[in-house]
Amino acid sequence: MSQVLPGDATLVHDLIGIGFGPSNVAMAIAIREHNAQAADGQETVTARFFEQQPRFGWHRGMLIDDATMQVSFLKDLVTLRNPASEFSFLCYLQSKGRLIDFINHKNLFPLRVEFHDYFEWAATKVDDLVSYGHEVVGVAPVVRDGAVDHLEVTVRSGEGLEVHRARNLVIGTGLRPLVPKGVERGDRVWHNSELLAKVDALEGTSPSRFVVVGAGQSAAENVAYLHRRFPGAEVCAVFTRYGYSPADDSGFANRIFDPAAVDDYFTAPGSVKRRLMDYHGNTNYSVVDIDLIDDLYRQMYREKVLGTERLRFLNVSRLTDVKETPDRVRATVTSLVTGEETLLDADVVVFATGYGQADPLGLLGEVADRCLRDDEGRVRVERDYRIATDPGLPCGIYLQGGTEHTHGITSSLLSNTAIRVGEILESLLDRGLKSASDEARTVADGTGGTAR
């Protein structure tokens, strides 16, 4: 495919990846495996990934020591696409000398901290394809004869700005923490994504009360963790329900995460899409593992019996105000039934209120004007995860996330990552990149930064 010509010609990559979380790590692995098997050098794919973090990291602030994955280890970065891959979780275990121990453990769901270590291990094996500490700040089209020939990607690092070139992009920038409107995060008002990064600062301060807002898995994990770590503190859980709702992880319900379910969802009418999300939202959204629910209830009841209640559940209630001072936070909790207000002076308020997808077009500048939207103003996405564009933009812009409205519940989840990157790679190849070496694939004007 792409090639570097002598002199001042600058490489135009077949693919530039924005972000290097698990999804784009899996993309890099798929490209590496494809290139290793290519019979002809012209079939290889040139790619570069840019990640603004200084090193790989995946929800580091949520790696509580006893928290487990909610997805089977077999849904790692590669196995569903290539069961023989050397990048699998089993190969990782073998390299760490824990394969037999894991088998004897008889558990499909590893510790979250262990799966993060697996991701780091895999990312290290393809780190020649990524530039850390590099933030993509803009994308601009290069137009020739009325059509976009390729895209210029501006990247900022400690060394300044660089311009890199590509014919296709894959956007995997992940999710953004959400807090309720009007809430400002601060030293004592946190989102759960930063829990472990901030909690160490409380050591030795003898906190007396925490307030945790939210009804999902992360909220329950935060409640259990803070209650365990600070045995002198009261932990108040605030949510609008009567209690935590259990996650449906039964075999039939889990079919919503199957690769085939993506086809079903993509082709279904809008009314059916909405019904499927209503039916099966309880497999993922605002639900908690039943074992954790039972543990928290047993702990609450035990404390009532002993008269040492540190675990409080303010249910059917909403946090309606939060005011931070240098040494405290005052939280106002309002009953949804009576309207009665409860004032809680706390050391920290933690909002475990979920994540939202960043605007996939936010970095694309005028390229975004060539991307098509549906009747509801959402980005139109094809089955191969490529944004639908006008005919003047032949470059592919692929999304890893932000496709729930077209591809279903697995859009931002790990369950379908391995399959998804395989489909994106297949789309790149099927769109003619294998025969692209005889086309204009370099820019010989010598401008811009180097393609590193």
N, C-alpha and C positions, 0 to 999 in steps of 0.2 A: 504494500500500500504506500504510505507516505515514505519519502526518502529525503535525505539531505543532499543538496547539490553542492559542488565545490564553490569556493569563494564566499560571498556574503549572503547566499541563500539561507533562508530561515525555515526551519521545519514547520509544517502545518500538521498538527496531530490529527489522527482520525477521531480521537475522543479526548476531551478534557472533563475531568470530574470535579465538581464543586462540593467540598466536604469530604471527609474520610472517616465517617462512622462505620458501623458494621455493614450497612448496605453497599457502600462504595468500596470497602475492603473486599467484600464478596465479588464486586464487579472487577476489581483488580486481579483477584485470583482467577476468575473465569477467563479473563484476557490472557493471563500468564499461562494457564493450562491450554488454551486454544493455540497460542503461539508455539508452545512446546511441541504440539502435535501437528502443526501445519507442515504439509509435505513440500510446499513451495514457499519460499521466502516472501513472495508477493502476497500471500494470504495472511501474513501477520498483521496485527493491529497495533498501531502506536498510540499510547495513552499517557496522560499525565494527570495527577490528582493534586488538588491544593486544599490544605486544611489550616484554618486560622489558629487552632490550638498548637502549643509547642510540642505536643506529643499526642499519641492516641489516647482517647479517653471516652468512656461511654457511661453517662450517668454516675460519675464517680461519687457525687454527694449522696447517692442512694445505696451504696454498697455496704449495707448493714451486715454484720458478720454472720448472722444466722438466716438472712433472707435468701429464699430459693427462687429459681426461675419458675415461671408459669408456662414454660414451653419445653417440650422434650428435647434432650440433648441431640437427638437425631435430626432436629430442625436447626442444625448449625449452619455455617456459611456455605456448605458445599454438598452435603450428603444427598439431599433430594435431587440435586442436579447430577452429581457424579459420586456414587457411593464408594468408588475406588480412590478418591482424591487423597492426596497426602496432606491436605489442609483440614482434615476432619477433626472433630472433637476427640474421637478415639485415637487418632494419631498424636494429638496433643497430649492425651493422657499417657500414651506409651512413651513419649519423649520426656515426660515428667516422672516416669516410674510409678504411676498410680493406676495403670489400667486394671490390674487384678483387684486392687483395693476397691475401685469404682464398681467393678462387676459384683463383688461380694456385698457391696452396699445395697444392691437391689433397688435402685431408685432411678427413675427417668429424669428427675429434675435436679440438676446440680445446684450448688450454692451460686448465688449471683456473682459473688466475688471470684469464684472459680471460672465462671463463664467469661467474665471480664478478662481474666488472665489468659483464657483461650483466645479471645479477640486480639489482645495485645500480641500474643505469640504469632497469630496468623498475620497481623499487620506488619510485624517485623520481617516476615518472610517475603513481603512485597514492598518493603520500604524504599526500594530504588525507584518506585513509580510515584512516590508522593513527596511533596514539599510541605513540611510542617512550618508553622509560623508564617504562613502565606494566606492572606485574605483576598478573595476575589471581590473587587469593588465595582466592576463594570464590565459590560459586554456590548460590543458594537459590531454591526455588520460591515463587511467589505463587499461593495456592490460592483459587479462588472456586467456590462451589457444588460442592465436593468434587473439583474437577479443577484441574490446574495451568493457570493462564491465561497466565503468562509467567514468565521467569526473571530474577532480580536477580543481576547480576554485580558483585562487589566488586573494585575495582582499586586497587592501591597505587602511588603515585608520590612524587616529592619533595615534592609539595604535600599529601600525606596520602591519605586514603581517599575514593574516590568510588563511587557505586552507579550502574550502567548497567543498562538493561533490554532484553531481547530475547525473541523467541519461538523462536529457533533459535540453536544454537551450532555452530561448526565448530572442532574442536580440531586444531591443527597445531603441537604443541610440540616436534616433532623427537625425536632420539635422545639417549641419555645415555651418556657414556663408561663402559666397563666395565674393571675390573682384577680380577685373581684375588682370591678371598676371602682376607682377612688382609693384603692389601697396602694400605698407606697412601701416598697421593700426597704428595710433599713437594718441597723445593727441588731434590733430585737424583733423585727418583723421579717420572717423568712418564707421563702418557698421551699418545699421539701427537697427540691433538687440540690439545695446547698446545705442540707442538714449536717452532713459529716464534715464539711469544710468549715463550718462555724461552731459546731458544738464543743470542740476542744477548748475554745476560749472560755467556756463556762466552768472548766475544771477548777476546783478550789474556791468557787464563789458561792456554793451552797444555794442553788436556786430553789425557790419554794413552790413555783407553779409554772406549768406549761399549758398552753391552749393549742390544740391541734384541730384544724378545720378541714373537713372532708369525710367522705364515706367510702372511699375506694381502698384498694390494696395498700397503696403507699401510705395513706392516712393511718390505717390500722397498724402497719409496720412501725410507723413513727411513734404511735401511742405506746406500743409494746416496748420499743427500744428506749424511749425516754423514761418510761416507768422502771425499766430494769437498770438503766445506767445511773439514774439519780434517785436512790432509794429514800431520800428525804423530801422529795418533791411530789406535789399533787399534779396529776396529768388529767386535763379536762378535754374530752372529745366532743366536738360540736358538729352535728349534722341534722339535716331536715327530715330524716327517716326515723322510724322507731328503733332501728338497729341496723347493723351492717347486713347487706344482702349477700348470700353466698354465690360464688361464681359457678356457673354451669359448665363443668368440664367433662360431662358425660360423652360417651363415644359418638352417639348420634349428633349431638349438638356441635361437637368439635369438627364435624364435616364442613362447617362454615369456613374453616381455615384450610380446607383442601385446595390444591391447585385447580381442580376441576370447578370448584365453587366460584373461582374468579371468572371463568367463562360464563357460567350461569348468570352471575350478577351483571356482567358487562352487557349481556344481550337482553336482560330482563327489562320490561317497561318500568318507567319511573315509579309507578304505584307499587309494583312488586319489590323494587329496590327498597322503598320505604318500609314495606311490611317485613322484609327480611331483616332489616336493621332493628326494627321493633321487636321481632321475635327473638333475635339472637344477640342483642346488645348486652345481655347478661352473661355472655361468655367472656366479656372484656371490660366493659365500662361500669365504673362505680360499683364494683363487686369485690369480694374478699374471699380468699381460700377458707373453706369451712373449718379446717383445723385451727387456723389463727382466730377465727371468730369464737370457737369453743374455748380456746386458751384464755382469751380476754374475758369471756363471761365467767369462767371458773375463777379467774383472779379477782374479778369484781365481787363475786359472791363470797369468796373466802375472806376478803377484806371486810365485808359487811358483818360476817359472822364474828370476826375477831375485833371489830370495832376500830379498825385502822384503815379507813377508806382513803386511799390515795388515787384511786382510779374512778373518775366520774364521767358519766355519759349524759350530756345535755342534748337529748334527742328531740325530734320535732321542733327544732329551734334553728335560728340562723344568727350568725355573727353580723350585726348591723352597724357596728362602729368600732374603730380601733385607733387609739391615740398613743403614740410613742413618745416617751420622755427619755432623758439620758440613762435613767436607771430602772425604768419599768415600762410596761405596756398596759393600758387600760382597755379591755375588750368588753363591748356591750353585746350580750347575747339575748335575743328576743324570742319568746315562745311563739310559735306559729298558731297555737290554739288560743291562748289567752291574751297575747300581746304583752305579757309581763316581761320586764327587762331585768336581767341579772348582770351586775357589774363584776368583772373579774380582773383583779390586778395580777399581772403575770410577769415573769422574767422574759418570756419569749412567746410569741404567737407564730405557729407554723401553718402555712396555707398549703395543704396537700390537695390543691384544686385543679390539678391536671395540666395539660399541655395543649398548645395549638400549633397548627402547621403554619410556617412562615409563607408569605406570598411567594409562590414559585416564580412569579414574573418580576419580583422586586429588583433583581440585579440585571435585568435584561435590557433596560433602557428602551431605545427605539425598536429593538428587536421584539419587545412585548407587543408593539402595535401590529405586528404581523401574526400574532398568536390568536386563534379563534376562541370564542366563548359560546356557551350554550344560552338558552333562553333565560336562565336564572343568573347569568353573569359569571358562571364558573368556567374555568379553563376546560376546553374540550381536549380530551385525552383519548388516543387510539388504544386499541387492545394491546399493542406492543409497548405501552407506557410512553409513547411519543406524543408531545403536544401537537394538535392539529394546527397547521399554519396555512397562510395563503400561498399560492403557487410560486411566488417570488422568493420564498425561503425554503430551499431544498435541504438546508442543514437540519439535522435531527436534534431536538431538545427533549431529553428523556427525564422522567420524574421518578425518583425513589421516595415516595411519600407524597401526600397531597392529592391522592387519587381515590380517596374513599368514595366519592360520589360516582365514580365510574367503575372501580374495581373491587369495592367492598371493604370489609372490615380489616383485611390483612394489609391495607395500604401502608401503614406505618409500623407494622408488627414484624417480628422475626420469622414468623411461621412460614412465610412464602418467599423469603429473601433469596434463597439459592435458586429456586425456579425462576423468579423474576429477573435476576441478572442474566440467566441463561437466555431468557426470551429477549432481553434488550440486546445482548450480543448477537443473537441470531438475526434480529431485525437489522442491526448495523451491517451484517454481512449480506443479508438478502437484498438490501437496498443498493448493492453494486460496489461495495468497497473493495471486494476481492479483485475487481478488474480496474480499479481506479488508478493504477500506476501509470497508465498511459495518458492520464489527464493532467491538467495543470495543478500540481500539488505543492508548489513552493511559492514563496514571495521573495523576489530577488532584489527588492529595493533596499535591503539592509537596514530598514528602520525598525524601531521597537526593540524589545529586550530579547535575550536569548531564550530559546525553548529548552529549559533544563529539566 
